[in-house]
Amino acid sequence: MKGLMDVPGDLAPMLDPGALGIVVAGTVIATAARCGWRDCSAALAALPRLGASSFDEGANRTAIARTLRAVERDGFRAADAPLPPDPSLARLVEAYLTTGSIDALHSARRAERAAREVERSRSVRAFEYAGELAPVFGLVGTLYAITGLSDSLAASTVEATMAAIATAVLSSLYGVLTAHLVCVPLARAIERRGLREESAREALVEWLAAHIENASSERAHRFGAARPGKLRTIA
């Protein structure tokens, strides 16, 4: 009761720590049991990234541009420019620098994109499951309160009876609010954030691949134009 003294009078009747505990604890435990700790860990790791962008498009574009200039100057095996700060893009660039093959770049691109999609789907799935389970545990809290209602009626205590009814109602309310104001919005926010970053990352990869292909075409054209002259000189 002391904790409720600091709560505005209009909100105090809406607070029931017991009902809230049943909904939150039950939802967390059931979600972990349903989707596994790996999905739960991915979901928790995605939460801090919602606050601040972890993908700096400008910094990654600058790093890729430096790498391309180094490749044009020294060749892909001699390029020692810093890799992009984004780990996924860094692995793509490294795959190209290691092999000098645009096919290796595209292969690494597909693998990295698939890995990101799996990680994102794990995070989203965990919160979607939580959104499905929260109302269920709201109902559990309601049933638990109803079972205590029989004891209150037997004791014919009006206050205890009203408290049990309030807990039953608030349990269902907490379940619905937890699902639709917390879990489902977080799932959608993680999904939107991931898709935005994916779009920005794919645009950079397209730009990188196009630059490499154009440079390769120019080198092939210069090489083809130089060969006839050399043959005539030898003749």
GROMACS elastic network, one bead per residue, 0.5 to 0.9 nm:
[ bonds ]
;  ai    aj funct       b0    kb
    1     4     6  0.52251   500
    1     5     6  0.67911   500
    2     5     6  0.53012   500
    2     6     6  0.77112   500
    3     6     6  0.61604   500
    3     7     6  0.75065   500
    4     7     6  0.51359   500
    4     8     6  0.81934   500
    4     9     6  0.86651   500
    4    11     6  0.89922   500
    4    12     6  0.59584   500
    4    13     6  0.88943   500
    4    15     6  0.79492   500
    5     8     6  0.77748   500
    5     9     6  0.83337   500
    5    12     6  0.80369   500
    6     9     6  0.88642   500
    6    12     6  0.88158   500
    7    10     6  0.82441   500
    7    11     6  0.64900   500
    7    12     6  0.57052   500
    8    11     6  0.54926   500
    8    12     6  0.61787   500
    9    12     6  0.52670   500
    9    13     6  0.75444   500
   10    13     6  0.69229   500
   10    14     6  0.80190   500
   11    14     6  0.52945   500
   11    15     6  0.69420   500
   12    15     6  0.55397   500
   12    16     6  0.86531   500
   13    16     6  0.77749   500
   13   166     6  0.85096   500
   14   166     6  0.86496   500
   14   170     6  0.70625   500
   15    19     6  0.85762   500
   15    20     6  0.80738   500
   15   170     6  0.79738   500
   16    19     6  0.54657   500
   16    20     6  0.61721   500
   16    21     6  0.85352   500
   16   166     6  0.84320   500
   16   167     6  0.66958   500
   16   170     6  0.71826   500
   16   171     6  0.83322   500
   17    20     6  0.50399   500
   17    21     6  0.58692   500
   17    22     6  0.85958   500
   18    21     6  0.50953   500
   18    22     6  0.63590   500
   18    23     6  0.88283   500
   18   141     6  0.86490   500
   18   167     6  0.78881   500
   18   171     6  0.87607   500
   19    22     6  0.52313   500
   19    23     6  0.64143   500
   19    24     6  0.87367   500
   19   138     6  0.78674   500
   19   141     6  0.59358   500
   19   142     6  0.82103   500
   19   145     6  0.85836   500
   19   167     6  0.60231   500
   19   168     6  0.78361   500
   19   170     6  0.67053   500
   19   171     6  0.50073   500
   19   172     6  0.87434   500
   19   174     6  0.76352   500
   20    23     6  0.52034   500
   20    24     6  0.60465   500
   20    25     6  0.82783   500
   20   138     6  0.85412   500
   20   141     6  0.85658   500
   20   170     6  0.81344   500
   20   171     6  0.66950   500
   20   174     6  0.63907   500
   20   175     6  0.83512   500
   21    24     6  0.52793   500
   21    25     6  0.56530   500
   21    26     6  0.78406   500
   22    25     6  0.55095   500
   22    26     6  0.56171   500
   22    27     6  0.81327   500
   22   137     6  0.67974   500
   22   138     6  0.75960   500
   22   140     6  0.78212   500
   22   141     6  0.60711   500
   22   171     6  0.78853   500
   23    26     6  0.53435   500
   23    27     6  0.59059   500
   23    28     6  0.85585   500
   23   133     6  0.89582   500
   23   134     6  0.61678   500
   23   135     6  0.79032   500
   23   136     6  0.83204   500
   23   137     6  0.50205   500
   23   138     6  0.55029   500
   23   139     6  0.87378   500
   23   140     6  0.79991   500
   23   141     6  0.69276   500
   23   171     6  0.69464   500
   23   172     6  0.86881   500
   23   174     6  0.68298   500
   23   175     6  0.60074   500
   23   178     6  0.82311   500
   24    27     6  0.51889   500
   24    28     6  0.61553   500
   24    29     6  0.86179   500
   24   134     6  0.73838   500
   24   137     6  0.81201   500
   24   174     6  0.87043   500
   24   175     6  0.82886   500
   24   178     6  0.80567   500
   25    28     6  0.52550   500
   25    29     6  0.61370   500
   25    30     6  0.84521   500
   25   137     6  0.89406   500
   26    29     6  0.52960   500
   26    30     6  0.59291   500
   26    31     6  0.83335   500
   26   133     6  0.83248   500
   26   134     6  0.77602   500
   26   137     6  0.61081   500
   26   140     6  0.89356   500
   27    30     6  0.52488   500
   27    31     6  0.58900   500
   27    32     6  0.84841   500
   27   129     6  0.88878   500
   27   130     6  0.59852   500
   27   131     6  0.84551   500
   27   132     6  0.89531   500
   27   133     6  0.57425   500
   27   134     6  0.52760   500
   27   135     6  0.87326   500
   27   136     6  0.83211   500
   27   137     6  0.65522   500
   27   175     6  0.88991   500
   28    31     6  0.52154   500
   28    32     6  0.61742   500
   28    33     6  0.86030   500
   28   130     6  0.71241   500
   28   133     6  0.88607   500
   28   134     6  0.87093   500
   29    32     6  0.52269   500
   29    33     6  0.61844   500
   29    34     6  0.86007   500
   30    33     6  0.50034   500
   30    34     6  0.59986   500
   30    35     6  0.86249   500
   30   129     6  0.88443   500
   30   130     6  0.79796   500
   30   133     6  0.72896   500
   31    34     6  0.50278   500
   31    35     6  0.60271   500
   31    36     6  0.75786   500
   31    40     6  0.79125   500
   31   126     6  0.67864   500
   31   127     6  0.82664   500
   31   129     6  0.60973   500
   31   130     6  0.55770   500
   31   133     6  0.72562   500
   32    35     6  0.55964   500
   32    37     6  0.57235   500
   32    38     6  0.88217   500
   32    39     6  0.80486   500
   32    40     6  0.63353   500
   32   126     6  0.80847   500
   32   130     6  0.89810   500
   33    36     6  0.55888   500
   33    37     6  0.78164   500
   34   126     6  0.87131   500
   34   129     6  0.78149   500
   35    38     6  0.78793   500
   35    39     6  0.60822   500
   35    40     6  0.72754   500
   35   122     6  0.85536   500
   35   125     6  0.78625   500
   35   126     6  0.63956   500
   35   129     6  0.77018   500
   36    39     6  0.57238   500
   36    40     6  0.64716   500
   36    41     6  0.87858   500
   36   126     6  0.86580   500
   37    41     6  0.58972   500
   37    42     6  0.84756   500
   38    41     6  0.51071   500
   38    42     6  0.62423   500
   38    43     6  0.86405   500
   38   122     6  0.80462   500
   39    42     6  0.50430   500
   39    43     6  0.61654   500
   39    44     6  0.86758   500
   39   119     6  0.82279   500
   39   121     6  0.87273   500
   39   123     6  0.59831   500
   39   124     6  0.87529   500
   39   125     6  0.75659   500
   39   126     6  0.59506   500
   40    43     6  0.50135   500
   40    44     6  0.61974   500
   40    45     6  0.85374   500
   40   122     6  0.78134   500
   40   123     6  0.69870   500
   40   126     6  0.59368   500
   40   127     6  0.84382   500
   41    44     6  0.51361   500
   41    45     6  0.60498   500
   41    46     6  0.85705   500
   41   123     6  0.80178   500
   42    45     6  0.50792   500
   42    46     6  0.61952   500
   42    47     6  0.89544   500
   42   119     6  0.67081   500
   42   120     6  0.79044   500
   42   122     6  0.63389   500
   42   123     6  0.51510   500
   42   124     6  0.89354   500
   42   126     6  0.84060   500
   43    46     6  0.51713   500
   43    47     6  0.66724   500
   43   119     6  0.88423   500
   43   120     6  0.83756   500
   43   122     6  0.68992   500
   43   124     6  0.69243   500
   43   125     6  0.83374   500
   43   126     6  0.63033   500
   43   127     6  0.71558   500
   43   187     6  0.87195   500
   43   190     6  0.86657   500
   44    47     6  0.54230   500
   44    48     6  0.78116   500
   44   123     6  0.76552   500
   45    48     6  0.65117   500
   45    49     6  0.75681   500
   45   123     6  0.83000   500
   46    49     6  0.54247   500
   46    50     6  0.68797   500
   46   120     6  0.83221   500
   46   123     6  0.67730   500
   46   190     6  0.69237   500
   47    50     6  0.54955   500
   47    51     6  0.77066   500
   47   186     6  0.81598   500
   47   190     6  0.77150   500
   48    51     6  0.58839   500
   48    52     6  0.75413   500
   49    52     6  0.57154   500
   49    53     6  0.63785   500
   49    54     6  0.64297   500
   49   190     6  0.85927   500
   49   193     6  0.86831   500
   50    53     6  0.71279   500
   50    54     6  0.88679   500
   50   189     6  0.74992   500
   50   190     6  0.69534   500
   50   193     6  0.71892   500
   53    56     6  0.71421   500
   53   193     6  0.87782   500
   53   197     6  0.87437   500
   54    86     6  0.84048   500
   54   197     6  0.88373   500
   55    59     6  0.87748   500
   55    60     6  0.82339   500
   55    85     6  0.85488   500
   55    86     6  0.66907   500
   55   197     6  0.66937   500
   55   200     6  0.86113   500
   55   201     6  0.83563   500
   56    59     6  0.55011   500
   56    60     6  0.62556   500
   56    61     6  0.86301   500
   56    85     6  0.81573   500
   56    86     6  0.78518   500
   57    60     6  0.52246   500
   57    61     6  0.60352   500
   57    62     6  0.85703   500
   57   197     6  0.88824   500
   57   200     6  0.69091   500
   57   201     6  0.75656   500
   57   204     6  0.80415   500
   58    61     6  0.51679   500
   58    62     6  0.61584   500
   58    63     6  0.86537   500
   59    62     6  0.51552   500
   59    63     6  0.62306   500
   59    64     6  0.86711   500
   59    84     6  0.73798   500
   59    85     6  0.72752   500
   59    86     6  0.89836   500
   60    63     6  0.51201   500
   60    64     6  0.61487   500
   60    65     6  0.85596   500
   60    83     6  0.84485   500
   60    85     6  0.61116   500
   60    86     6  0.67720   500
   60    89     6  0.79657   500
   60    90     6  0.89905   500
   60   201     6  0.89906   500
   60   204     6  0.81418   500
   61    64     6  0.51221   500
   61    65     6  0.60977   500
   61    66     6  0.86648   500
   61    84     6  0.77139   500
   61   204     6  0.67576   500
   61   208     6  0.89812   500
   62    65     6  0.51027   500
   62    66     6  0.63066   500
   62    67     6  0.87040   500
   62    84     6  0.80637   500
   63    66     6  0.51666   500
   63    67     6  0.62956   500
   63    68     6  0.87489   500
   63    81     6  0.76914   500
   63    82     6  0.64764   500
   63    83     6  0.62156   500
   63    84     6  0.50500   500
   63    85     6  0.77797   500
   64    67     6  0.50037   500
   64    68     6  0.62041   500
   64    69     6  0.86781   500
   64    81     6  0.86529   500
   64    82     6  0.84844   500
   64    83     6  0.71886   500
   64    84     6  0.62270   500
   64    89     6  0.88532   500
   64    90     6  0.89627   500
   64    93     6  0.78902   500
   64   204     6  0.85425   500
   64   208     6  0.73082   500
   65    68     6  0.50874   500
   65    69     6  0.62553   500
   65    70     6  0.86309   500
   65   208     6  0.83195   500
   66    69     6  0.51458   500
   66    70     6  0.62003   500
   66    71     6  0.86374   500
   66    81     6  0.61949   500
   66    82     6  0.77328   500
   66    83     6  0.89176   500
   67    70     6  0.50627   500
   67    71     6  0.61811   500
   67    72     6  0.86795   500
   67    76     6  0.88458   500
   67    79     6  0.66953   500
   67    80     6  0.74818   500
   67    81     6  0.50657   500
   67    82     6  0.70589   500
   67    83     6  0.73382   500
   67    84     6  0.88370   500
   67    93     6  0.83236   500
   68    71     6  0.50125   500
   68    72     6  0.61878   500
   68    73     6  0.85518   500
   68    76     6  0.85368   500
   68    79     6  0.83544   500
   68    81     6  0.86070   500
   68   208     6  0.81509   500
   68   211     6  0.80920   500
   68   212     6  0.78984   500
   69    72     6  0.51019   500
   69    73     6  0.61265   500
   69    74     6  0.85230   500
   69    79     6  0.86315   500
   69    81     6  0.87083   500
   70    73     6  0.50450   500
   70    74     6  0.57990   500
   70    75     6  0.71458   500
   70    76     6  0.76600   500
   70    78     6  0.78326   500
   70    79     6  0.51257   500
   70    80     6  0.71042   500
   70    81     6  0.64209   500
   71    74     6  0.53202   500
   71    77     6  0.77320   500
   71    78     6  0.71525   500
   71    79     6  0.52405   500
   71    80     6  0.86063   500
   71    81     6  0.87608   500
   71    97     6  0.84183   500
   72    75     6  0.57657   500
   72    76     6  0.76055   500
   72    79     6  0.86656   500
   72   215     6  0.80567   500
   73    76     6  0.88410   500
   73    78     6  0.88735   500
   73    79     6  0.82296   500
   74    77     6  0.77168   500
   74    78     6  0.54294   500
   74    79     6  0.61279   500
   75    78     6  0.55004   500
   75    79     6  0.63148   500
   75   100     6  0.88633   500
   76    79     6  0.52725   500
   76    80     6  0.88497   500
   76    96     6  0.78073   500
   76    97     6  0.52615   500
   76    98     6  0.77809   500
   76    99     6  0.82721   500
   76   100     6  0.59862   500
   77    80     6  0.83707   500
   77    97     6  0.59144   500
   77    98     6  0.66941   500
   77    99     6  0.79990   500
   77   100     6  0.73465   500
   78    97     6  0.84338   500
   79    97     6  0.72537   500
   80    83     6  0.85158   500
   82    85     6  0.85578   500
   83    86     6  0.84412   500
   83    87     6  0.87260   500
   83    89     6  0.81089   500
   83    90     6  0.52740   500
   83    91     6  0.84465   500
   83    93     6  0.70818   500
   83    94     6  0.75862   500
   84    87     6  0.72435   500
   84    88     6  0.86893   500
   84    89     6  0.61778   500
   84    90     6  0.50409   500
   84    91     6  0.88363   500
   84    93     6  0.79761   500
   85    88     6  0.87509   500
   85    89     6  0.77218   500
   85    90     6  0.67611   500
   86    89     6  0.54365   500
   86    90     6  0.60405   500
   86    91     6  0.87645   500
   87    91     6  0.62548   500
   87    92     6  0.87559   500
   88    91     6  0.52948   500
   88    92     6  0.65219   500
   88    93     6  0.89147   500
   88   109     6  0.84727   500
   88   112     6  0.63352   500
   88   113     6  0.85499   500
   88   116     6  0.88461   500
   88   201     6  0.89482   500
   89    93     6  0.62332   500
   89    94     6  0.84703   500
   89   109     6  0.83842   500
   89   112     6  0.85946   500
   89   201     6  0.77041   500
   89   204     6  0.87246   500
   89   205     6  0.77628   500
   90    93     6  0.52210   500
   90    94     6  0.60253   500
   90    95     6  0.85331   500
   91    95     6  0.60377   500
   91    96     6  0.87002   500
   91   108     6  0.75287   500
   91   109     6  0.87802   500
   91   112     6  0.84029   500
   92    95     6  0.51260   500
   92    96     6  0.65052   500
   92    97     6  0.87686   500
   92   104     6  0.84104   500
   92   105     6  0.57289   500
   92   106     6  0.81310   500
   92   107     6  0.88151   500
   92   108     6  0.57206   500
   92   109     6  0.62254   500
   92   112     6  0.81311   500
   92   205     6  0.84687   500
   93    96     6  0.51925   500
   93    97     6  0.61615   500
   93    98     6  0.85498   500
   93   105     6  0.71741   500
   93   208     6  0.89011   500
   94    98     6  0.59496   500
   94    99     6  0.85971   500
   94   105     6  0.85996   500
   95    98     6  0.52489   500
   95    99     6  0.63739   500
   95   100     6  0.79410   500
   95   101     6  0.82583   500
   95   104     6  0.62306   500
   95   105     6  0.59012   500
   95   108     6  0.68719   500
   96    99     6  0.53492   500
   96   101     6  0.57431   500
   96   102     6  0.65562   500
   96   103     6  0.84526   500
   96   104     6  0.61594   500
   96   105     6  0.52572   500
   96   108     6  0.88573   500
   97   100     6  0.53719   500
   97   101     6  0.80993   500
   98   101     6  0.83626   500
   99   102     6  0.84999   500
   99   104     6  0.70075   500
   99   105     6  0.88068   500
  100   103     6  0.88890   500
  100   104     6  0.78824   500
  100   105     6  0.86016   500
  101   104     6  0.52607   500
  101   105     6  0.66387   500
  101   106     6  0.89695   500
  102   106     6  0.63465   500
  102   107     6  0.86085   500
  102   209     6  0.71927   500
  102   212     6  0.74775   500
  102   213     6  0.75900   500
  103   106     6  0.51286   500
  103   107     6  0.60766   500
  103   108     6  0.85699   500
  104   108     6  0.61065   500
  104   109     6  0.83920   500
  105   108     6  0.52447   500
  105   109     6  0.60488   500
  105   110     6  0.87723   500
  105   209     6  0.79133   500
  106   110     6  0.62429   500
  106   111     6  0.86523   500
  106   209     6  0.82669   500
  107   110     6  0.52969   500
  107   111     6  0.63706   500
  107   112     6  0.86989   500
  108   111     6  0.50637   500
  108   112     6  0.60212   500
  108   113     6  0.84483   500
  109   112     6  0.52386   500
  109   113     6  0.60639   500
  109   114     6  0.85552   500
  109   202     6  0.88530   500
  109   205     6  0.79835   500
  110   113     6  0.51665   500
  110   114     6  0.61227   500
  110   115     6  0.86187   500
  111   114     6  0.52099   500
  111   115     6  0.62358   500
  111   116     6  0.87360   500
  112   115     6  0.50871   500
  112   116     6  0.62198   500
  112   117     6  0.86252   500
  113   116     6  0.51508   500
  113   117     6  0.61783   500
  113   118     6  0.86751   500
  113   198     6  0.81182   500
  113   202     6  0.89085   500
  114   117     6  0.50908   500
  114   118     6  0.62448   500
  114   119     6  0.87048   500
  115   118     6  0.51637   500
  115   119     6  0.62780   500
  115   120     6  0.86306   500
  116   119     6  0.50903   500
  116   120     6  0.60368   500
  116   121     6  0.84659   500
  116   194     6  0.85210   500
  116   198     6  0.85221   500
  117   120     6  0.50809   500
  117   121     6  0.59712   500
  117   122     6  0.84951   500
  117   194     6  0.85133   500
  118   121     6  0.51587   500
  118   122     6  0.61798   500
  118   123     6  0.87977   500
  119   122     6  0.51868   500
  119   123     6  0.64924   500
  119   124     6  0.88088   500
  120   123     6  0.52426   500
  120   124     6  0.62231   500
  120   125     6  0.84589   500
  120   190     6  0.74839   500
  120   191     6  0.68716   500
  120   194     6  0.67418   500
  121   124     6  0.50729   500
  121   125     6  0.57711   500
  121   126     6  0.84740   500
  121   191     6  0.79189   500
  122   125     6  0.51202   500
  122   126     6  0.62243   500
  122   127     6  0.89042   500
  123   126     6  0.54142   500
  123   127     6  0.67388   500
  123   128     6  0.87910   500
  123   187     6  0.73017   500
  123   190     6  0.73961   500
  123   191     6  0.84678   500
  124   127     6  0.54580   500
  124   128     6  0.61346   500
  124   129     6  0.86556   500
  124   184     6  0.88009   500
  124   186     6  0.79598   500
  124   188     6  0.72272   500
  124   189     6  0.88313   500
  124   190     6  0.65300   500
  124   191     6  0.64802   500
  125   129     6  0.60584   500
  125   130     6  0.85101   500
  125   187     6  0.73959   500
  126   129     6  0.52171   500
  126   130     6  0.62681   500
  126   131     6  0.86841   500
  126   183     6  0.88948   500
  126   187     6  0.79652   500
  127   131     6  0.60774   500
  127   132     6  0.86269   500
  127   179     6  0.88996   500
  127   182     6  0.87738   500
  127   183     6  0.51721   500
  127   184     6  0.63681   500
  127   185     6  0.87170   500
  127   186     6  0.68200   500
  127   187     6  0.52775   500
  127   188     6  0.89554   500
  128   132     6  0.63333   500
  128   133     6  0.87036   500
  128   179     6  0.85871   500
  128   183     6  0.65946   500
  128   184     6  0.58858   500
  128   186     6  0.87364   500
  128   187     6  0.61692   500
  128   188     6  0.88731   500
  129   132     6  0.50554   500
  129   133     6  0.61659   500
  129   134     6  0.86112   500
  129   183     6  0.84470   500
  129   184     6  0.89354   500
  130   133     6  0.50536   500
  130   134     6  0.59131   500
  130   178     6  0.87404   500
  130   179     6  0.69611   500
  130   183     6  0.61036   500
  130   184     6  0.80453   500
  131   134     6  0.55567   500
  131   135     6  0.75175   500
  131   175     6  0.87535   500
  131   176     6  0.85261   500
  131   178     6  0.72394   500
  131   180     6  0.68529   500
  131   182     6  0.79648   500
  131   184     6  0.55662   500
  131   187     6  0.88775   500
  132   135     6  0.66369   500
  132   136     6  0.73477   500
  132   179     6  0.68511   500
  132   183     6  0.87788   500
  132   184     6  0.87414   500
  133   136     6  0.50652   500
  133   137     6  0.64480   500
  133   138     6  0.86750   500
  133   175     6  0.82318   500
  133   179     6  0.78077   500
  134   137     6  0.52823   500
  134   138     6  0.62256   500
  134   139     6  0.87825   500
  134   174     6  0.80768   500
  134   176     6  0.68064   500
  134   177     6  0.85308   500
  134   178     6  0.62797   500
  134   179     6  0.55428   500
  134   183     6  0.85623   500
  135   139     6  0.62996   500
  135   140     6  0.86055   500
  135   171     6  0.86979   500
  135   172     6  0.65756   500
  135   173     6  0.82350   500
  135   174     6  0.77587   500
  135   176     6  0.51647   500
  135   177     6  0.83523   500
  135   178     6  0.78274   500
  135   179     6  0.66887   500
  136   139     6  0.51263   500
  136   140     6  0.63420   500
  136   141     6  0.87912   500
  136   172     6  0.83861   500
  136   175     6  0.70300   500
  136   176     6  0.89251   500
  137   141     6  0.60770   500
  137   142     6  0.83651   500
  137   171     6  0.78263   500
  137   172     6  0.78978   500
  137   175     6  0.63634   500
  138   141     6  0.51431   500
  138   142     6  0.62755   500
  138   143     6  0.87712   500
  138   168     6  0.84958   500
  138   169     6  0.88848   500
  138   170     6  0.80657   500
  138   173     6  0.69592   500
  138   174     6  0.62492   500
  138   176     6  0.72686   500
  139   143     6  0.61719   500
  139   144     6  0.84819   500
  139   168     6  0.81701   500
  139   171     6  0.67280   500
  139   172     6  0.55075   500
  139   175     6  0.75426   500
  140   143     6  0.51504   500
  140   144     6  0.60845   500
  140   145     6  0.85860   500
  140   171     6  0.78541   500
  140   172     6  0.83443   500
  141   145     6  0.61331   500
  141   146     6  0.85774   500
  141   167     6  0.75581   500
  141   168     6  0.63380   500
  141   169     6  0.88433   500
  141   170     6  0.85094   500
  141   171     6  0.51198   500
  141   172     6  0.71737   500
  141   175     6  0.89280   500
  142   145     6  0.51554   500
  142   146     6  0.62088   500
  142   147     6  0.87548   500
  142   164     6  0.89972   500
  142   165     6  0.84996   500
  142   167     6  0.68540   500
  142   169     6  0.65157   500
  142   170     6  0.78359   500
  142   171     6  0.54852   500
  142   172     6  0.62453   500
  143   147     6  0.62569   500
  143   148     6  0.87622   500
  143   168     6  0.69465   500
  144   147     6  0.52440   500
  144   148     6  0.66046   500
  144   149     6  0.88062   500
  144   167     6  0.89149   500
  144   168     6  0.75660   500
  145   148     6  0.51483   500
  145   149     6  0.62585   500
  145   163     6  0.88532   500
  145   164     6  0.53459   500
  145   165     6  0.69372   500
  145   166     6  0.85073   500
  145   167     6  0.59631   500
  145   168     6  0.50548   500
  145   169     6  0.88492   500
  145   171     6  0.85566   500
  146   150     6  0.70916   500
  146   164     6  0.67912   500
  146   165     6  0.71990   500
  146   167     6  0.86828   500
  146   168     6  0.64835   500
  147   150     6  0.59514   500
  147   151     6  0.76613   500
  147   164     6  0.88766   500
  148   151     6  0.54366   500
  148   152     6  0.65343   500
  148   153     6  0.88944   500
  148   161     6  0.86006   500
  148   164     6  0.66323   500
  149   153     6  0.61898   500
  149   154     6  0.85876   500
  149   160     6  0.80063   500
  149   161     6  0.59856   500
  149   162     6  0.87420   500
  149   163     6  0.88176   500
  149   164     6  0.56398   500
  149   165     6  0.72580   500
  150   153     6  0.51270   500
  150   154     6  0.61722   500
  150   155     6  0.86707   500
  150   161     6  0.85033   500
  151   154     6  0.50434   500
  151   155     6  0.62700   500
  151   156     6  0.84888   500
  151   161     6  0.85894   500
  152   155     6  0.51529   500
  152   156     6  0.60256   500
  152   157     6  0.59580   500
  152   158     6  0.78144   500
  152   159     6  0.86513   500
  152   160     6  0.56239   500
  152   161     6  0.51519   500
  152   162     6  0.88824   500
  152   164     6  0.78018   500
  153   157     6  0.66477   500
  153   158     6  0.80232   500
  153   160     6  0.83037   500
  153   161     6  0.63821   500
  154   157     6  0.80737   500
  155   158     6  0.89052   500
  155   160     6  0.87479   500
  156   160     6  0.83640   500
  156   161     6  0.77811   500
  157   160     6  0.54267   500
  157   161     6  0.61808   500
  157   162     6  0.87034   500
  158   161     6  0.50931   500
  158   162     6  0.61293   500
  158   163     6  0.85228   500
  159   162     6  0.52289   500
  159   163     6  0.60933   500
  159   164     6  0.86483   500
  160   163     6  0.50170   500
  160   164     6  0.61840   500
  160   165     6  0.86588   500
  161   164     6  0.51952   500
  161   165     6  0.63122   500
  161   166     6  0.86438   500
  162   165     6  0.50522   500
  162   166     6  0.60650   500
  162   167     6  0.85658   500
  163   166     6  0.50228   500
  163   167     6  0.61360   500
  163   168     6  0.86001   500
  164   167     6  0.50943   500
  164   168     6  0.62191   500
  164   169     6  0.87475   500
  165   168     6  0.50563   500
  165   169     6  0.62978   500
  165   170     6  0.85840   500
  166   169     6  0.51843   500
  166   170     6  0.59673   500
  166   171     6  0.84069   500
  167   170     6  0.51034   500
  167   171     6  0.58940   500
  167   172     6  0.87286   500
  168   171     6  0.53687   500
  168   172     6  0.68023   500
  168   173     6  0.89213   500
  169   172     6  0.55570   500
  169   173     6  0.63835   500
  169   174     6  0.87871   500
  170   174     6  0.59059   500
  170   175     6  0.84381   500
  171   174     6  0.51591   500
  171   175     6  0.62347   500
  171   176     6  0.87933   500
  172   175     6  0.51319   500
  172   176     6  0.63750   500
  172   177     6  0.86823   500
  173   176     6  0.52931   500
  173   177     6  0.61178   500
  173   178     6  0.84425   500
  174   177     6  0.51349   500
  174   178     6  0.58212   500
  174   179     6  0.84054   500
  175   178     6  0.52546   500
  175   179     6  0.62213   500
  175   180     6  0.87220   500
  176   179     6  0.52258   500
  176   180     6  0.61387   500
  176   181     6  0.81047   500
  177   180     6  0.53082   500
  177   181     6  0.53056   500
  177   182     6  0.72217   500
  178   181     6  0.56229   500
  178   182     6  0.51798   500
  178   183     6  0.63418   500
  178   184     6  0.86100   500
  179   182     6  0.57759   500
  179   183     6  0.50071   500
  179   184     6  0.59650   500
  179   185     6  0.84609   500
  180   183     6  0.63111   500
  180   184     6  0.54627   500
  180   185     6  0.67533   500
  181   184     6  0.68447   500
  181   185     6  0.62007   500
  181   186     6  0.84913   500
  182   185     6  0.56449   500
  182   186     6  0.60770   500
  182   187     6  0.87169   500
  183   186     6  0.52623   500
  183   187     6  0.62817   500
  183   188     6  0.88321   500
  184   187     6  0.50728   500
  184   188     6  0.63095   500
  184   189     6  0.85849   500
  185   188     6  0.51640   500
  185   189     6  0.60084   500
  185   190     6  0.85898   500
  186   190     6  0.60965   500
  186   191     6  0.84957   500
  187   190     6  0.53111   500
  187   191     6  0.62510   500
  187   192     6  0.87375   500
  188   192     6  0.60843   500
  188   193     6  0.84691   500
  189   192     6  0.51692   500
  189   193     6  0.60082   500
  189   194     6  0.84569   500
  190   193     6  0.51444   500
  190   194     6  0.60492   500
  190   195     6  0.85863   500
  191   194     6  0.51681   500
  191   195     6  0.61771   500
  191   196     6  0.86551   500
  192   195     6  0.51568   500
  192   196     6  0.61647   500
  192   197     6  0.86626   500
  193   196     6  0.52152   500
  193   197     6  0.62950   500
  193   198     6  0.85136   500
  194   197     6  0.52184   500
  194   198     6  0.59730   500
  194   199     6  0.85861   500
  195   199     6  0.60859   500
  195   200     6  0.86417   500
  196   199     6  0.51912   500
  196   200     6  0.63664   500
  196   201     6  0.86093   500
  197   200     6  0.51222   500
  197   201     6  0.59874   500
  197   202     6  0.84549   500
  198   201     6  0.50572   500
  198   202     6  0.59651   500
  198   203     6  0.84947   500
  199   202     6  0.51867   500
  199   203     6  0.61923   500
  199   204     6  0.87997   500
  200   203     6  0.51841   500
  200   204     6  0.65074   500
  200   205     6  0.88580   500
  201   204     6  0.52330   500
  201   205     6  0.63471   500
  201   206     6  0.87176   500
  202   206     6  0.60818   500
  202   207     6  0.85134   500
  203   206     6  0.51167   500
  203   207     6  0.62053   500
  203   208     6  0.86413   500
  204   207     6  0.50058   500
  204   208     6  0.61183   500
  204   209     6  0.85730   500
  205   209     6  0.60085   500
  205   210     6  0.84267   500
  206   209     6  0.51306   500
  206   210     6  0.59877   500
  206   211     6  0.84890   500
  207   210     6  0.52199   500
  207   211     6  0.61720   500
  207   212     6  0.86733   500
  208   211     6  0.52118   500
  208   212     6  0.62457   500
  208   213     6  0.86761   500
  209   212     6  0.51295   500
  209   213     6  0.61164   500
  209   214     6  0.85607   500
  210   213     6  0.51399   500
  210   214     6  0.60737   500
  210   215     6  0.85057   500
  211   214     6  0.51861   500
  211   215     6  0.60927   500
  211   216     6  0.85560   500
  212   215     6  0.51215   500
  212   216     6  0.61127   500
  212   217     6  0.86251   500
  213   216     6  0.50359   500
  213   217     6  0.61566   500
  213   218     6  0.86418   500
  214   217     6  0.50767   500
  214   218     6  0.62018   500
  214   219     6  0.86437   500
  215   218     6  0.51287   500
  215   219     6  0.62137   500
  215   220     6  0.86133   500
  216   219     6  0.51392   500
  216   220     6  0.61418   500
  216   221     6  0.85647   500
  217   220     6  0.50769   500
  217   221     6  0.60800   500
  217   222     6  0.86023   500
  218   221     6  0.50201   500
  218   222     6  0.61208   500
  218   223     6  0.84862   500
  219   222     6  0.51336   500
  219   223     6  0.60454   500
  219   224     6  0.84903   500
  220   223     6  0.50609   500
  220   224     6  0.60300   500
  220   225     6  0.85375   500
  221   224     6  0.50696   500
  221   225     6  0.60983   500
  221   226     6  0.85808   500
  222   225     6  0.50917   500
  222   226     6  0.61286   500
  222   227     6  0.87517   500
  223   226     6  0.51665   500
  223   227     6  0.63203   500
  224   227     6  0.54864   500
  224   228     6  0.75386   500
  225   228     6  0.65312   500
  225   229     6  0.76016   500
  226   229     6  0.56213   500
  226   230     6  0.65463   500
  226   231     6  0.89870   500
  227   230     6  0.51992   500
  227   231     6  0.63040   500
  227   232     6  0.88175   500
  228   231     6  0.50527   500
  228   232     6  0.62420   500
  228   233     6  0.86555   500
  229   232     6  0.51721   500
  229   233     6  0.62444   500
  229   234     6  0.87159   500
  230   233     6  0.51026   500
  230   234     6  0.62949   500
  230   235     6  0.86541   500
  231   234     6  0.51756   500
  231   235     6  0.61975   500
